[in-house]
Amino acid sequence: WYIVSFGMIGASISGVTFVSVPGMVRGMDMTYMQTVLGFFFGYMAVAHILLPLYYKLNLTSIYGYLGTRIGVRAYRTGSFFFLLSRMLGTAAKLYLVCLILHTYVFQEMHVPFWLIAVGSVALVWIYTHKSGIKTIVWTDTLQTFCLIAALIFIIYFTIQRLDLNFSGIVQTIQNSEHSRIFVFDDWVSRQNFFKQFFSGIFIVIVMTGLDQDMMQKNLSCRNLREAQKNMYCYGFSFIPLNFLFLCLGILLIALAGQMQLELPAMNDDILPMFAAQGYLGQSVLVLFTIGIIAAAFSNSDSALTAMTTSVCVDLLNTEKDTEETARRKRDKVHLSLSVLLAFFICLVEILNNKSVIDAIYIIASYTYGPLLGMFAFGLFTRRQTNDRWVPLIAIFSPLLCYLADWWIGKETGYKFGYELLMLNGTLTFIGRSNVGKSSLINMLTSRKGLAMTSSTPGKTMLINHFLINKNWYLVDLPGYGYARRGQKGKDQIRTIIEDYILEREQMTNLFVLIDSRLEPQKIDLEFMEWLGENGIPFSIIFTKADKLKGGRLKMNINAYLREL
């Protein structure tokens, strides 16, 4: 686990952090540390909420959970948004390395940017064509060592040029106008503490906990306990590492003032300028090149492997193919994704006009938001949903976020920052509908509004009794899907099932409600199998029938009966 933990530092930091974070100091001081502090708590949430789920279900693809809990379309939608998010994020990270190589190495040779992009992706493709996840973990470890060593030596050479001792370093950083870390007084500012801190938590949850690439490495640990220790360690390591990057930014600005150098317009160009133009010596140029290449390839190799796995397992379902057929499909997918990655790198080069790390987090706010909403819905509610509408909701949520950002900015002057991610996830979450249990009870009793949906779905654990004609009871039980929640929820559900269904002598029949619009869900089939094993008389009621047209209802019911 400690090898995985150390290697994941490099995979998470990437070349973007190496270049962008020192430069961020000029534009937003050291306030990025607020987001970094949120990262740590995000890692704790992933370790104790998502990792136990993944290990329990023994998933090859983490999006398989969405298929079990919500439906096949949710499963494929989750995979698609991962692929989109990872492709854009990886392209932005590799773009930075290609840009630096183009600007400071190959420009004088008249080598075009697109050729450098293709060459970089080709190297990643060659390396990942045959290697597996364990090989990537070990090479990540070597690349992380190179990255950290490069950072420490660059700071050392910068301090030498400034001619400072330890107390002088501390004083220079403390007295800098850019040393501000916390912003509590300005609620409109994107650097407000609460915006940055909570955004940091959710950035980690989606970009690590809901990311096939990062979770694939965590799941390579032998057991859940080791995977959690891995996450504690590398999650904490981000605090001192990012602090060092920000301190380096302040020291470089101080050195520029001392040497009377004009800093470049783009913040991302500050460290490359010092390294490539010899202001810190030739040794720093070598270290800088090693550092960004190690960081970039540590992230890109595993990303390409994870995207290939996701397409093959989630979209093409190659697990059902023969070994030879699956291998041929995987090779084709791997090559196609490499070509697409090179295209997106060139696209980022055309569009880029700001800090790359800032651009990556903004992209994540839009593309990871639907994933956040779907997983939150599955984990924290017991409601069923219409799987057919999931892709549309996942697409419209980011569009609504964009329109909300534009309209609120126009009307109030308030501009969303990374908190767009939370808004996006919330819109996806509330866009779902339940199985129709309350509607059924209201219809049977001819009493509109008798049965109400809980205002906090998944929280209420009540058994509701409806006395019919003062003669018999219609009993409304909590949904069994809620058993997918935490241990406390499972224990409560287990008590209800055992004490009521198994021991309630007066129970005549149990009605299992199935949304007729959906494909057969694994959780429903497992529950009915459990009822049969225990000799419980039950009937299936297909709900939402009024939502289907023509012969679709009959087709869906026949498909369900065949599955049974």
KOLTORVEX-357656 format. One record per residue (C-alpha): residue number from 1; residue in three letters; chain; x, y, z. Coordinates in steps of 0.05 Angstrom, whole numbers, padded with zeros to 5 digits. Layout:
% KOLTORVEX-357656
   nr  rest  kette      px      py      pz
  NUM   ALA      A       X       Y       Z
...
This chain:
% KOLTORVEX-357656
   nr  rest  kette      px      py      pz
    1   TRP      A   00000   00000   00000
    2   TYR      A   00057   00048   00015
    3   ILE      A   00084   00039  -00056
    4   VAL      A   00015   00055  -00085
    5   SER      A   00009   00115  -00037
    6   PHE      A   00076   00145  -00057
    7   GLY      A   00064   00133  -00131
    8   MET      A  -00005   00166  -00129
    9   ILE      A   00026   00231  -00105
   10   GLY      A   00057   00240  -00174
   11   ALA      A  -00005   00215  -00209
   12   SER      A  -00048   00266  -00173
   13   ILE      A   00000   00325  -00176
   14   SER      A   00017   00321  -00250
   15   GLY      A   00058   00370  -00291
   16   VAL      A   00003   00422  -00284
   17   THR      A   00015   00429  -00209
   18   PHE      A   00090   00433  -00221
   19   VAL      A   00082   00493  -00267
   20   SER      A   00016   00526  -00250
   21   VAL      A   00016   00527  -00173
   22   PRO      A   00079   00570  -00165
   23   GLY      A   00051   00619  -00215
   24   MET      A  -00017   00622  -00181
   25   VAL      A   00014   00662  -00124
   26   ARG      A   00018   00725  -00167
   27   GLY      A  -00056   00724  -00183
   28   MET      A  -00089   00696  -00120
   29   ASP      A  -00034   00697  -00066
   30   MET      A  -00029   00632  -00026
   31   THR      A  -00105   00623  -00021
   32   TYR      A  -00100   00558  -00061
   33   MET      A  -00080   00527   00006
   34   GLN      A  -00154   00534   00027
   35   THR      A  -00172   00486  -00029
   36   VAL      A  -00114   00440  -00011
   37   LEU      A  -00140   00435   00061
   38   GLY      A  -00207   00415   00032
   39   PHE      A  -00171   00361  -00008
   40   PHE      A  -00151   00324   00056
   41   PHE      A  -00223   00320   00082
   42   GLY      A  -00245   00298   00012
   43   TYR      A  -00196   00240   00016
   44   MET      A  -00224   00220   00084
   45   ALA      A  -00294   00219   00053
   46   VAL      A  -00271   00175  -00004
   47   ALA      A  -00235   00128   00043
   48   HIS      A  -00296   00117   00088
   49   ILE      A  -00354   00122   00039
   50   LEU      A  -00333   00100  -00030
   51   LEU      A  -00275   00052  -00019
   52   PRO      A  -00316   00005   00026
   53   LEU      A  -00370   00003  -00028
   54   TYR      A  -00321  -00013  -00084
   55   TYR      A  -00286  -00068  -00045
   56   LYS      A  -00352  -00099  -00023
   57   LEU      A  -00379  -00103  -00094
   58   ASN      A  -00311  -00126  -00122
   59   LEU      A  -00318  -00080  -00182
   60   THR      A  -00274  -00080  -00244
   61   SER      A  -00304  -00013  -00263
   62   ILE      A  -00329   00031  -00206
   63   TYR      A  -00387   00053  -00249
   64   GLY      A  -00415  -00017  -00243
   65   TYR      A  -00446   00008  -00178
   66   LEU      A  -00491   00055  -00217
   67   GLY      A  -00515  -00004  -00258
   68   THR      A  -00532  -00044  -00195
   69   ARG      A  -00565   00014  -00158
   70   ILE      A  -00598   00055  -00214
   71   GLY      A  -00596   00020  -00281
   72   VAL      A  -00556   00004  -00344
   73   ARG      A  -00564   00074  -00374
   74   ALA      A  -00538   00106  -00310
   75   TYR      A  -00479   00058  -00312
   76   ARG      A  -00462   00077  -00384
   77   THR      A  -00475   00151  -00372
   78   GLY      A  -00427   00150  -00313
   79   SER      A  -00374   00117  -00356
   80   PHE      A  -00384   00168  -00412
   81   PHE      A  -00376   00227  -00365
   82   PHE      A  -00313   00196  -00336
   83   LEU      A  -00285   00188  -00406
   84   LEU      A  -00302   00259  -00424
   85   SER      A  -00274   00287  -00359
   86   ARG      A  -00210   00246  -00362
   87   MET      A  -00198   00260  -00435
   88   LEU      A  -00203   00335  -00426
   89   GLY      A  -00164   00335  -00360
   90   THR      A  -00108   00292  -00388
   91   ALA      A  -00105   00333  -00452
   92   ALA      A  -00097   00397  -00411
   93   LYS      A  -00042   00367  -00369
   94   LEU      A  -00002   00339  -00428
   95   TYR      A  -00014   00404  -00465
   96   LEU      A   00027   00441  -00413
   97   VAL      A   00087   00395  -00422
   98   CYS      A   00081   00399  -00498
   99   LEU      A   00077   00475  -00494
  100   ILE      A   00140   00480  -00452
  101   LEU      A   00178   00432  -00497
  102   HIS      A   00154   00471  -00558
  103   THR      A   00171   00540  -00530
  104   TYR      A   00238   00526  -00498
  105   VAL      A   00267   00467  -00536
  106   PHE      A   00237   00455  -00606
  107   GLN      A   00213   00524  -00629
  108   GLU      A   00282   00543  -00655
  109   MET      A   00283   00478  -00695
  110   HIS      A   00216   00498  -00726
  111   VAL      A   00181   00435  -00700
  112   PRO      A   00105   00448  -00699
  113   PHE      A   00065   00441  -00635
  114   TRP      A   00020   00386  -00663
  115   LEU      A   00080   00342  -00678
  116   ILE      A   00104   00348  -00606
  117   ALA      A   00034   00330  -00582
  118   VAL      A   00031   00269  -00627
  119   GLY      A   00101   00247  -00605
  120   SER      A   00084   00254  -00531
  121   VAL      A   00020   00213  -00538
  122   ALA      A   00057   00161  -00580
  123   LEU      A   00107   00152  -00523
  124   VAL      A   00049   00142  -00474
  125   TRP      A   00015   00093  -00522
  126   ILE      A   00079   00051  -00531
  127   TYR      A   00090   00048  -00456
  128   THR      A   00019   00029  -00438
  129   HIS      A   00005  -00018  -00496
  130   LYS      A   00028  -00080  -00458
  131   SER      A   00037  -00058  -00386
  132   GLY      A  -00015  -00072  -00331
  133   ILE      A  -00036  -00032  -00270
  134   LYS      A   00020  -00061  -00225
  135   THR      A   00073  -00038  -00275
  136   ILE      A   00042   00031  -00276
  137   VAL      A   00042   00034  -00200
  138   TRP      A   00117   00019  -00196
  139   THR      A   00135   00069  -00251
  140   ASP      A   00091   00121  -00217
  141   THR      A   00134   00112  -00156
  142   LEU      A   00198   00127  -00195
  143   GLN      A   00166   00186  -00229
  144   THR      A   00140   00214  -00162
  145   PHE      A   00211   00209  -00134
  146   CYS      A   00238   00249  -00193
  147   LEU      A   00183   00301  -00185
  148   ILE      A   00194   00313  -00111
  149   ALA      A   00270   00313  -00118
  150   ALA      A   00265   00364  -00175
  151   LEU      A   00220   00409  -00132
  152   ILE      A   00268   00407  -00072
  153   PHE      A   00330   00422  -00115
  154   ILE      A   00296   00479  -00152
  155   ILE      A   00277   00511  -00085
  156   TYR      A   00349   00501  -00061
  157   PHE      A   00379   00535  -00122
  158   THR      A   00329   00592  -00117
  159   ILE      A   00348   00603  -00044
  160   GLN      A   00421   00603  -00064
  161   ARG      A   00409   00658  -00116
  162   LEU      A   00371   00699  -00064
  163   ASP      A   00428   00687  -00014
  164   LEU      A   00381   00672   00044
  165   ASN      A   00388   00631   00107
  166   PHE      A   00328   00595   00139
  167   SER      A   00304   00655   00179
  168   GLY      A   00312   00698   00116
  169   ILE      A   00268   00649   00077
  170   VAL      A   00214   00652   00130
  171   GLN      A   00217   00728   00133
  172   THR      A   00215   00736   00057
  173   ILE      A   00152   00692   00053
  174   GLN      A   00118   00725   00113
  175   ASN      A   00131   00796   00089
  176   SER      A   00109   00783   00017
  177   GLU      A   00045   00816  -00006
  178   HIS      A   00026   00749  -00034
  179   SER      A   00030   00710   00031
  180   ARG      A  -00044   00715   00047
  181   ILE      A  -00075   00645   00056
  182   PHE      A  -00145   00655   00085
  183   VAL      A  -00202   00700   00059
  184   PHE      A  -00262   00703   00105
  185   ASP      A  -00290   00773   00092
  186   ASP      A  -00306   00774   00018
  187   TRP      A  -00364   00728  -00001
  188   VAL      A  -00364   00750  -00074
  189   SER      A  -00291   00732  -00084
  190   ARG      A  -00274   00665  -00115
  191   GLN      A  -00220   00661  -00061
  192   ASN      A  -00269   00660  -00003
  193   PHE      A  -00249   00607   00047
  194   PHE      A  -00315   00569   00048
  195   LYS      A  -00319   00567  -00028
  196   GLN      A  -00248   00542  -00035
  197   PHE      A  -00250   00493   00024
  198   PHE      A  -00315   00458   00006
  199   SER      A  -00297   00459  -00068
  200   GLY      A  -00232   00423  -00049
  201   ILE      A  -00271   00368  -00014
  202   PHE      A  -00316   00356  -00074
  203   ILE      A  -00260   00362  -00125
  204   VAL      A  -00225   00303  -00091
  205   ILE      A  -00290   00263  -00085
  206   VAL      A  -00303   00268  -00160
  207   MET      A  -00232   00271  -00189
  208   THR      A  -00207   00215  -00144
  209   GLY      A  -00266   00178  -00113
  210   LEU      A  -00308   00176  -00176
  211   ASP      A  -00250   00170  -00224
  212   GLN      A  -00236   00100  -00253
  213   ASP      A  -00162   00117  -00262
  214   MET      A  -00148   00137  -00190
  215   MET      A  -00193   00083  -00160
  216   GLN      A  -00161   00029  -00204
  217   LYS      A  -00096   00042  -00167
  218   ASN      A  -00128   00043  -00099
  219   LEU      A  -00163  -00023  -00113
  220   SER      A  -00095  -00054  -00129
  221   CYS      A  -00083  -00055  -00054
  222   ARG      A  -00093  -00124  -00022
  223   ASN      A  -00152  -00103   00022
  224   LEU      A  -00196  -00045   00043
  225   ARG      A  -00154  -00029   00105
  226   GLU      A  -00091  -00021   00064
  227   ALA      A  -00128   00021   00011
  228   GLN      A  -00152   00068   00066
  229   LYS      A  -00082   00075   00096
  230   ASN      A  -00057   00091   00026
  231   MET      A  -00109   00146   00019
  232   TYR      A  -00094   00176   00088
  233   CYS      A  -00020   00181   00072
  234   TYR      A  -00021   00210   00002
  235   GLY      A  -00081   00254   00019
  236   PHE      A  -00042   00286   00076
  237   SER      A   00022   00293   00033
  238   PHE      A  -00013   00343  -00012
  239   ILE      A  -00013   00395   00044
  240   PRO      A   00063   00403   00052
  241   LEU      A   00077   00391  -00022
  242   ASN      A   00030   00445  -00047
  243   PHE      A   00054   00492   00007
  244   LEU      A   00125   00482  -00020
  245   PHE      A   00101   00498  -00091
  246   LEU      A   00068   00562  -00067
  247   CYS      A   00130   00582  -00026
  248   LEU      A   00171   00571  -00089
  249   GLY      A   00125   00619  -00126
  250   ILE      A   00137   00674  -00074
  251   LEU      A   00212   00663  -00075
  252   LEU      A   00213   00667  -00152
  253   ILE      A   00174   00734  -00150
  254   ALA      A   00224   00759  -00098
  255   LEU      A   00282   00737  -00142
  256   ALA      A   00251   00772  -00202
  257   GLY      A   00248   00837  -00161
  258   GLN      A   00320   00828  -00138
  259   MET      A   00345   00815  -00209
  260   GLN      A   00298   00869  -00238
  261   LEU      A   00266   00819  -00286
  262   GLU      A   00199   00830  -00320
  263   LEU      A   00153   00772  -00305
  264   PRO      A   00115   00741  -00364
  265   ALA      A   00041   00758  -00373
  266   MET      A   00018   00686  -00362
  267   ASN      A   00026   00659  -00291
  268   ASP      A   00041   00590  -00319
  269   ASP      A   00104   00618  -00353
  270   ILE      A   00138   00644  -00289
  271   LEU      A   00174   00580  -00268
  272   PRO      A   00190   00558  -00340
  273   MET      A   00221   00627  -00353
  274   PHE      A   00269   00621  -00294
  275   ALA      A   00286   00549  -00310
  276   ALA      A   00294   00553  -00386
  277   GLN      A   00329   00621  -00392
  278   GLY      A   00385   00601  -00345
  279   TYR      A   00370   00649  -00287
  280   LEU      A   00377   00591  -00238
  281   GLY      A   00433   00555  -00275
  282   GLN      A   00434   00497  -00324
  283   SER      A   00423   00446  -00268
  284   VAL      A   00354   00474  -00255
  285   LEU      A   00336   00468  -00329
  286   VAL      A   00352   00394  -00327
  287   LEU      A   00315   00384  -00261
  288   PHE      A   00255   00424  -00286
  289   THR      A   00250   00382  -00350
  290   ILE      A   00256   00317  -00310
  291   GLY      A   00203   00342  -00260
  292   ILE      A   00149   00362  -00309
  293   ILE      A   00159   00302  -00355
  294   ALA      A   00157   00254  -00295
  295   ALA      A   00095   00288  -00268
  296   ALA      A   00059   00290  -00335
  297   PHE      A   00073   00219  -00356
  298   SER      A   00057   00192  -00286
  299   ASN      A  -00013   00219  -00296
  300   SER      A  -00023   00206  -00370
  301   ASP      A  -00002   00133  -00374
  302   SER      A  -00051   00110  -00321
  303   ALA      A  -00106   00156  -00349
  304   LEU      A  -00100   00124  -00419
  305   THR      A  -00102   00054  -00388
  306   ALA      A  -00163   00071  -00345
  307   MET      A  -00200   00102  -00404
  308   THR      A  -00186   00039  -00446
  309   THR      A  -00213  -00005  -00389
  310   SER      A  -00275   00038  -00383
  311   VAL      A  -00292   00036  -00457
  312   CYS      A  -00280  -00040  -00461
  313   VAL      A  -00315  -00061  -00397
  314   ASP      A  -00369  -00008  -00390
  315   LEU      A  -00389   00007  -00462
  316   LEU      A  -00367  -00052  -00504
  317   ASN      A  -00377  -00105  -00449
  318   THR      A  -00315  -00144  -00471
  319   GLU      A  -00318  -00187  -00408
  320   LYS      A  -00368  -00231  -00446
  321   ASP      A  -00321  -00239  -00506
  322   THR      A  -00269  -00292  -00517
  323   GLU      A  -00199  -00273  -00494
  324   GLU      A  -00174  -00263  -00565
  325   THR      A  -00234  -00220  -00586
  326   ALA      A  -00229  -00178  -00523
  327   ARG      A  -00154  -00167  -00535
  328   ARG      A  -00166  -00143  -00607
  329   LYS      A  -00221  -00096  -00585
  330   ARG      A  -00177  -00069  -00529
  331   ASP      A  -00119  -00055  -00578
  332   LYS      A  -00165  -00017  -00625
  333   VAL      A  -00196   00023  -00568
  334   HIS      A  -00127   00039  -00539
  335   LEU      A  -00102   00066  -00606
  336   SER      A  -00166   00105  -00619
  337   LEU      A  -00164   00139  -00551
  338   SER      A  -00090   00157  -00563
  339   VAL      A  -00108   00192  -00628
  340   LEU      A  -00166   00228  -00594
  341   LEU      A  -00120   00250  -00538
  342   ALA      A  -00071   00281  -00587
  343   PHE      A  -00130   00318  -00620
  344   PHE      A  -00154   00346  -00553
  345   ILE      A  -00084   00370  -00535
  346   CYS      A  -00082   00411  -00599
  347   LEU      A  -00153   00436  -00583
  348   VAL      A  -00131   00460  -00513
  349   GLU      A  -00072   00495  -00546
  350   ILE      A  -00121   00534  -00590
  351   LEU      A  -00169   00551  -00533
  352   ASN      A  -00123   00563  -00473
  353   ASN      A  -00123   00633  -00445
  354   LYS      A  -00115   00624  -00370
  355   SER      A  -00080   00582  -00317
  356   VAL      A  -00084   00510  -00338
  357   ILE      A  -00098   00484  -00268
  358   ASP      A  -00155   00533  -00261
  359   ALA      A  -00182   00511  -00329
  360   ILE      A  -00179   00437  -00307
  361   TYR      A  -00220   00451  -00244
  362   ILE      A  -00272   00490  -00284
  363   ILE      A  -00277   00432  -00334
  364   ALA      A  -00285   00384  -00275
  365   SER      A  -00341   00427  -00247
  366   TYR      A  -00382   00414  -00310
  367   THR      A  -00363   00343  -00329
  368   TYR      A  -00355   00310  -00261
  369   GLY      A  -00418   00342  -00233
  370   PRO      A  -00467   00290  -00262
  371   LEU      A  -00424   00234  -00233
  372   LEU      A  -00427   00267  -00165
  373   GLY      A  -00503   00273  -00170
  374   MET      A  -00513   00201  -00192
  375   PHE      A  -00469   00171  -00138
  376   ALA      A  -00500   00216  -00084
  377   PHE      A  -00569   00194  -00105
  378   GLY      A  -00550   00121  -00103
  379   LEU      A  -00514   00124  -00036
  380   PHE      A  -00558   00171   00004
  381   THR      A  -00629   00155  -00018
  382   ARG      A  -00670   00092  -00021
  383   ARG      A  -00712   00116  -00079
  384   GLN      A  -00719   00082  -00147
  385   THR      A  -00713   00123  -00210
  386   ASN      A  -00728   00124  -00284
  387   ASP      A  -00663   00100  -00314
  388   ARG      A  -00685   00121  -00384
  389   TRP      A  -00681   00195  -00365
  390   VAL      A  -00613   00192  -00332
  391   PRO      A  -00571   00210  -00394
  392   LEU      A  -00615   00271  -00410
  393   ILE      A  -00612   00296  -00338
  394   ALA      A  -00536   00287  -00337
  395   ILE      A  -00530   00328  -00401
  396   PHE      A  -00578   00384  -00381
  397   SER      A  -00549   00394  -00311
  398   PRO      A  -00482   00424  -00336
  399   LEU      A  -00521   00466  -00387
  400   LEU      A  -00565   00494  -00331
  401   CYS      A  -00503   00508  -00290
  402   TYR      A  -00472   00547  -00347
  403   LEU      A  -00536   00588  -00357
  404   ALA      A  -00542   00599  -00281
  405   ASP      A  -00470   00623  -00279
  406   TRP      A  -00482   00671  -00338
  407   TRP      A  -00549   00698  -00312
  408   ILE      A  -00528   00707  -00239
  409   GLY      A  -00463   00741  -00261
  410   LYS      A  -00502   00788  -00306
  411   GLU      A  -00555   00805  -00254
  412   THR      A  -00514   00808  -00190
  413   GLY      A  -00441   00809  -00210
  414   TYR      A  -00429   00744  -00171
  415   LYS      A  -00385   00695  -00209
  416   PHE      A  -00384   00621  -00192
  417   GLY      A  -00317   00589  -00179
  418   TYR      A  -00304   00515  -00167
  419   GLU      A  -00370   00511  -00127
  420   LEU      A  -00402   00500  -00195
  421   LEU      A  -00386   00427  -00183
  422   MET      A  -00432   00424  -00123
  423   LEU      A  -00488   00460  -00159
  424   ASN      A  -00481   00413  -00219
  425   GLY      A  -00484   00351  -00175
  426   THR      A  -00545   00378  -00139
  427   LEU      A  -00583   00390  -00204
  428   THR      A  -00568   00319  -00226
  429   PHE      A  -00590   00292  -00158
  430   ILE      A  -00658   00326  -00156
  431   GLY      A  -00675   00308  -00228
  432   ARG      A  -00697   00237  -00210
  433   SER      A  -00767   00206  -00197
  434   ASN      A  -00786   00149  -00150
  435   VAL      A  -00819   00082  -00164
  436   GLY      A  -00890   00108  -00153
  437   LYS      A  -00907   00075  -00087
  438   SER      A  -00943   00136  -00059
  439   SER      A  -00983   00144  -00123
  440   LEU      A  -01005   00071  -00119
  441   ILE      A  -01029   00078  -00047
  442   ASN      A  -01066   00142  -00063
  443   MET      A  -01099   00109  -00124
  444   LEU      A  -01120   00046  -00085
  445   THR      A  -01151   00087  -00029
  446   SER      A  -01180   00142  -00074
  447   ARG      A  -01149   00192  -00027
  448   LYS      A  -01103   00241  -00063
  449   GLY      A  -01046   00263  -00018
  450   LEU      A  -01056   00207   00033
  451   ALA      A  -00987   00179   00023
  452   MET      A  -00934   00233   00017
  453   THR      A  -00862   00226  -00007
  454   SER      A  -00812   00239   00049
  455   SER      A  -00780   00307   00047
  456   THR      A  -00714   00273   00063
  457   PRO      A  -00713   00211   00019
  458   GLY      A  -00671   00154   00047
  459   LYS      A  -00673   00182   00117
  460   THR      A  -00743   00160   00140
  461   MET      A  -00744   00089   00167
  462   LEU      A  -00818   00085   00184
  463   ILE      A  -00869   00030   00173
  464   ASN      A  -00934   00065   00154
  465   HIS      A  -01001   00029   00168
  466   PHE      A  -01064   00049   00129
  467   LEU      A  -01128   00020   00159
  468   ILE      A  -01174   00001   00101
  469   ASN      A  -01250   00000   00114
  470   LYS      A  -01235  -00013   00188
  471   ASN      A  -01222  -00085   00167
  472   TRP      A  -01150  -00095   00142
  473   TYR      A  -01084  -00058   00138
  474   LEU      A  -01045  -00036   00077
  475   VAL      A  -00973  -00031   00103
  476   ASP      A  -00920   00013   00071
  477   LEU      A  -00849  -00012   00084
  478   PRO      A  -00784   00026   00072
  479   GLY      A  -00752   00008   00006
  480   TYR      A  -00702  -00049   00009
  481   GLY      A  -00655  -00011  -00038
  482   TYR      A  -00637   00031   00023
  483   ALA      A  -00596  -00029   00048
  484   ARG      A  -00541  -00005   00001
  485   ARG      A  -00526   00052   00049
  486   GLY      A  -00479   00052   00108
  487   GLN      A  -00475  -00001   00162
  488   LYS      A  -00526   00033   00207
  489   GLY      A  -00576   00036   00150
  490   LYS      A  -00564  -00037   00133
  491   ASP      A  -00576  -00058   00205
  492   GLN      A  -00641  -00018   00209
  493   ILE      A  -00666  -00049   00143
  494   ARG      A  -00645  -00118   00165
  495   THR      A  -00685  -00110   00230
  496   ILE      A  -00747  -00088   00191
  497   ILE      A  -00742  -00145   00141
  498   GLU      A  -00730  -00198   00194
  499   ASP      A  -00779  -00174   00246
  500   TYR      A  -00835  -00155   00199
  501   ILE      A  -00832  -00197   00135
  502   LEU      A  -00807  -00261   00167
  503   GLU      A  -00845  -00258   00233
  504   ARG      A  -00909  -00220   00217
  505   GLU      A  -00961  -00276   00220
  506   GLN      A  -01018  -00230   00198
  507   MET      A  -00983  -00213   00132
  508   THR      A  -01024  -00243   00074
  509   ASN      A  -00983  -00220   00014
  510   LEU      A  -00923  -00176  -00002
  511   PHE      A  -00927  -00130  -00063
  512   VAL      A  -00861  -00115  -00097
  513   LEU      A  -00864  -00051  -00138
  514   ILE      A  -00825  -00049  -00203
  515   ASP      A  -00817   00011  -00249
  516   SER      A  -00843  -00016  -00316
  517   ARG      A  -00800   00032  -00355
  518   LEU      A  -00734   00002  -00331
  519   GLU      A  -00694  -00059  -00350
  520   PRO      A  -00692  -00113  -00296
  521   GLN      A  -00651  -00087  -00237
  522   LYS      A  -00603  -00133  -00201
  523   ILE      A  -00626  -00108  -00132
  524   ASP      A  -00699  -00124  -00147
  525   LEU      A  -00683  -00193  -00173
  526   GLU      A  -00640  -00208  -00112
  527   PHE      A  -00696  -00185  -00065
  528   MET      A  -00748  -00229  -00099
  529   GLU      A  -00701  -00288  -00097
  530   TRP      A  -00693  -00277  -00022
  531   LEU      A  -00769  -00276  -00014
  532   GLY      A  -00775  -00341  -00052
  533   GLU      A  -00721  -00375  -00011
  534   ASN      A  -00758  -00357   00053
  535   GLY      A  -00827  -00378   00027
  536   ILE      A  -00857  -00308   00029
  537   PRO      A  -00919  -00300  -00016
  538   PHE      A  -00909  -00240  -00061
  539   SER      A  -00937  -00207  -00124
  540   ILE      A  -00903  -00160  -00173
  541   ILE      A  -00936  -00093  -00188
  542   PHE      A  -00910  -00057  -00249
  543   THR      A  -00916   00019  -00238
  544   LYS      A  -00910   00079  -00284
  545   ALA      A  -00948   00041  -00338
  546   ASP      A  -00982   00106  -00361
  547   LYS      A  -00913   00132  -00382
  548   LEU      A  -00904   00080  -00436
  549   LYS      A  -00936   00082  -00505
  550   GLY      A  -00961   00027  -00552
  551   GLY      A  -00935  -00043  -00540
  552   ARG      A  -00874  -00020  -00501
  553   LEU      A  -00906  -00039  -00434
  554   LYS      A  -00921  -00110  -00457
  555   MET      A  -00850  -00117  -00484
  556   ASN      A  -00819  -00093  -00419
  557   ILE      A  -00861  -00139  -00376
  558   ASN      A  -00846  -00199  -00421
  559   ALA      A  -00772  -00182  -00416
  560   TYR      A  -00777  -00180  -00340
  561   LEU      A  -00813  -00247  -00338
  562   ARG      A  -00760  -00278  -00381
  563   GLU      A  -00706  -00252  -00334
  564   LEU      A  -00744  -00281  -00275
